[in-house]
């Protein structure tokens, strides 16, 4: 059987799609997060609706195409939380490639969508999610910082990006205003720091840079990393 291999030499399992569903709450923008069951992929983590792209989603397009991912995003959202989205209304804003060493390697397209009118009627897939909540990005990040919520880096970074948006229109316009963001990352040796391709240490094993303080005042080169050796996590994005 032929196995596709990424540029880092590791096999790629396939493609996935994730949807950040936004609504206007009494305290500002809210996103829908669901807690995964405590088994399988992302066990116990809080995630946006989404999942793997399958052959039916491809519908004749390449399975790793944006069109296939849009169909998967709509299907997975309905299956997991019972909300109906329109594929053409999704705003694609990021493409996350799995770092080396991740057991299940899925290249994931991130989309944003306004909550449909039925958003108050969440219907959970019991085999997928334990519970779901509408939370402001700030509240979700604070729950994570307190150790009360498990988040994976793509979810955390997306929430961090949305934390200061005053309303849904602004949030979607912000995500739609830039080119598709590609996140190609690697972990350091003890998997407590995640570097992306723009970081000057992405292509080196030099560990001396880990002494850089949280705000990076002595950082000479570009920084794009997530430091996960403490709570709250520290995100350095210097450009």
C-alpha positions in Angstrom: 0.0 0.0 0.0 1.3 3.4 -0.9 1.7 5.8 2.0 2.0 9.5 1.5 4.9 11.2 3.3 5.2 14.7 4.5 8.2 16.9 4.0 9.5 15.9 7.4 9.5 12.3 6.4 6.5 11.2 8.5 3.3 9.7 7.0 0.2 11.9 6.6 -3.0 10.2 7.6 -5.3 12.5 5.7 -7.2 15.8 5.8 -9.6 17.3 8.3 -11.8 20.3 8.7 -12.7 22.4 11.8 -15.4 25.1 12.1 -15.2 28.0 14.6 -18.9 28.9 15.0 -19.4 32.4 16.4 -22.4 34.1 17.9 -23.0 37.4 19.7 -23.5 36.9 23.4 -24.3 39.3 26.3 -20.6 39.7 27.0 -19.3 39.8 23.4 -18.3 37.2 20.9 -18.9 33.6 21.9 -17.6 30.4 20.2 -19.0 26.9 20.4 -16.6 24.4 22.1 -17.3 20.8 22.9 -15.6 18.4 25.3 -14.5 15.3 23.6 -15.2 11.9 25.2 -12.3 10.6 27.3 -11.2 8.1 24.6 -10.0 8.3 21.1 -8.5 11.4 19.4 -8.2 14.6 21.5 -9.6 12.6 24.5 -11.0 15.0 27.1 -10.0 18.1 25.1 -12.4 21.0 24.3 -12.5 21.5 20.5 -14.4 23.2 17.8 -16.7 21.0 15.7 -14.9 19.1 13.0 -13.3 15.9 11.9 -11.7 13.9 9.0 -12.6 14.5 5.4 -13.9 11.3 3.8 -14.3 10.1 0.2 -18.0 11.2 0.2 -17.0 14.7 1.1 -14.5 14.8 -1.8 -17.4 14.2 -4.3 -14.9 14.1 -7.2 -12.6 16.8 -5.9 -9.2 15.9 -4.4 -9.7 14.7 -0.8 -7.2 17.3 0.4 -9.0 20.2 -1.4 -10.7 23.2 0.2 -14.0 22.1 -1.4 -13.9 18.7 0.2 -13.0 20.2 3.5 -16.0 22.6 3.3 -18.3 19.6 2.8 -16.7 17.8 5.7 -17.0 20.8 7.9 -20.8 21.0 7.3 -21.3 17.3 7.7 -19.2 17.0 10.9 -20.9 20.1 12.5 -24.3 18.6 11.9 -23.3 15.1 13.1 -21.6 16.4 16.3 -23.8 19.3 17.4 -26.9 19.2 15.2 -26.3 22.6 13.6 -26.8 23.2 9.8 -24.2 25.3 8.1 -23.9 26.3 4.4 -20.6 25.3 2.8 -20.4 28.5 0.7 -20.8 30.7 3.8 -17.7 29.3 5.5 -14.6 31.6 5.8 -11.4 29.6 5.5 -8.6 31.3 7.5 -5.9 28.7 8.5 -4.3 25.5 7.5 -2.6 23.5 10.3 0.0 20.9 9.5 0.8 18.3 12.2 4.2 18.5 13.9 6.5 15.6 13.7 5.7 13.0 16.3 1.9 13.5 16.4 0.4 10.0 16.3 -2.6 10.8 14.1 -1.4 13.2 11.4 -4.2 15.2 9.9 -3.7 18.4 7.9 -6.6 20.5 9.0 -8.4 23.5 7.4 -10.0 25.9 9.8 -13.1 27.7 8.8 -15.3 30.4 10.6 -19.0 30.6 10.4 -21.9 32.6 11.9 -24.1 30.6 14.2 -27.4 29.7 12.5 -30.7 30.7 13.9 -31.0 27.2 15.5 -27.8 27.7 17.5 -29.7 27.5 20.8 -30.7 24.0 20.0 -27.5 22.0 20.3 -27.8 18.3 19.8 -24.7 16.4 20.9 -23.5 13.1 19.4 -23.0 11.1 22.5 -20.2 9.1 21.1 -18.3 12.2 20.2 -18.9 14.9 22.8 -19.6 14.9 26.6 -20.9 18.5 26.7 -20.8 21.7 24.7 -20.8 25.4 25.8 -20.9 28.8 24.2 -17.9 30.7 25.7 -16.1 33.9 25.1 -12.5 33.3 23.9 -11.2 35.0 27.0 -13.3 32.8 29.3 -12.0 29.7 27.5 -8.4 30.8 27.8 -8.9 31.6 31.5 -10.4 28.1 32.1 -7.3 26.6 30.4 -4.9 28.8 32.4 -6.7 27.6 35.6 -6.1 24.0 34.6 -9.9 23.4 34.2 -10.0 23.0 30.5 -7.8 21.0 28.1 -7.0 22.8 24.8 -4.7 21.8 22.0 -2.5 24.4 20.4 -4.6 25.1 17.2 -7.7 25.7 19.4 -5.7 27.8 21.9 -4.1 30.0 19.2 -7.4 30.6 17.5 -9.1 31.6 20.7 -6.1 33.9 21.4 -6.6 35.6 18.1 -10.3 36.1 18.7 -10.0 37.3 22.3 -10.3 41.1 21.6 -12.8 41.1 18.8 -15.9 43.1 19.9 -18.5 41.5 17.7 -19.1 38.7 15.2 -18.8 41.0 12.2 -15.4 42.2 13.3 -14.2 38.7 14.0 -15.2 37.2 10.7 -13.8 40.3 8.8 -10.5 39.9 10.6 -10.2 36.3 9.7 -11.3 36.9 6.1 -8.9 39.9 5.7 -5.7 38.0 5.4 -4.3 35.3 3.2 -4.7 31.7 4.3 -2.4 31.2 7.3 -0.3 28.1 7.1 0.9 26.7 10.4 3.8 24.3 10.0 5.2 23.5 13.4 7.7 21.4 15.3 8.1 20.6 19.0 11.3 21.0 21.0 12.8 17.9 22.5 10.6 17.8 25.6 7.5 18.9 23.7 6.9 21.9 25.9 7.5 24.5 23.1 5.9 24.5 19.7 7.7 26.5 17.0 6.2 27.6 13.7 8.1 28.0 10.4 8.6 31.8 10.9 10.5 31.3 14.2 14.3 31.7 13.8 14.8 28.4 15.8 12.4 26.3 13.7 15.3 24.8 11.8 17.7 24.4 14.7 18.1 22.2 17.7 19.8 24.9 19.7 18.2 24.9 23.1 19.8 28.1 24.5 16.9 30.2 23.2 14.6 28.6 25.8 16.0 31.1 28.4 14.2 34.0 26.6 11.9 35.7 29.1 8.1 35.6 28.5 8.0 39.0 26.7 11.1 38.2 24.7 13.0 41.5 25.3 16.3 39.9 24.2 15.0 38.1 21.2 17.0 39.3 18.2 15.3 37.2 15.5 11.6 36.5 14.6 9.6 34.6 17.2 6.5 32.5 16.5 6.2 29.9 19.2 3.9 28.7 21.9 5.6 28.0 25.3 3.6 25.3 27.1 5.9 24.5 30.1 3.6 26.5 32.4 0.1 27.9 32.8 -0.9 30.2 31.4 0.7 29.3 28.1 2.9 32.0 26.6 2.5 32.9 22.9 5.3 34.9 21.2 4.5 36.3 17.8 7.0 39.0 17.0 6.1 40.0 13.4 
